[in-house]
C-alpha cells in the first residue's frame, strides 16, 4: 500500500520548514493623521465657532456657586471652595493647550514672564474667546513675587447677583483656581486670588474689573535668579 505524501511547502522542498506568517505587531499600532492633529485638537462643540451657550454656562456656574455655598463659614471660605473647584481644570488645560501648540513652540514655559503671557493669551483665548486685558508686575519693591492679570469684564461675574451682605465676594475666584492650577502644573507654584477693583458708581466704564493677584513661592524666584530669568 502506498504511503500518503506530505503536503508540499511553499519552497517545494518537503524537508524545508514551513515559513512563518508576518507578525501582526508590525502592522498595528497608533496611527496619526496626515495633518498631525489628534483627538485632543478637536473641540467638544461641533459648531462652526466652537463656542458654548452663555445661558448654559451661566446656569451651570450658578449651580457650582450654590453647591460651594453650602455650609461655608464666610466669604473667604466660599472663595476658597471656588478656587479649589477651578484648580484641577488648570492642571489639565495646561497639557491640552500645549498639545495644541505648533510643534516648534510646543514646550513648557521656562520663566515667569513666559508663563504669565501663556495664561494671558492662550488660556484666556481658550476659555473666553479673547485675551486678558493687561498683565502687570507689582510696583511694590517689597513684593517682587507678585504679578497681576487684569480682566475688565470677567465672564464668570456677568450673571452673578451678589447680595449686599456679601459685597466683598468675587466669584472669579474660580478662574483664580484655574490660573493657580496652570502655575502648579508648570512647576511654578503660586497662590492666586481674585480682587474686585471696579467701582459701581455711575459712569464707571468697568464696574466689574477684577485683578488676579499671582504670588509666586520663594523657590520660584530663587530658580529664576539662578537661570538668569528676567521677572
DAWO-V659095 format. One record per backbone hydrogen bond with DSSP energy under -1.0 kcal/mol. CO is the residue of the C=O (numbers start at 1). NH is the residue of the N-H. Records with the same first field share a line. If there is no record, write none. Layout:
CO->NH ; NH
//
This chain:
9->12
13->16
23->26
24->27
33->36
38->41
39->42
53->57
54->58
55->59
56->60
57->61
58->62
59->63
60->64
61->65
62->66
63->67
64->68
65->69
67->70
69->72
74->78
75->79
76->80
77->81
78->82
79->83
80->84
81->85
82->86
83->87
86->90
87->91
88->92
89->93
90->94
92->96
93->97
94->98
95->99
96->100
102->105
105->107
111->115
112->116
113->117
114->118
115->119
116->120
117->121
118->123
119->124
120->132
121->125
122->126
123->127
124->128
125->129
134->150
136->148
140->143
143->146
145->216
146->138
147->214
148->136
149->212
150->133 ; 134
151->210
154->157
155->158
163->166
164->167
166->169
170->173
171->174
172->176
173->177
174->178
175->179
176->180
177->181
178->182
179->183
180->184
181->185
182->186
183->188
184->187
189->217
191->215
193->213
195->211
201->204
206->209
209->197 ; 198
210->151
211->195
212->149
213->193
214->147
215->191
217->220 ; 221
218->222
219->223
220->224
221->225
222->226
223->227
224->229
//
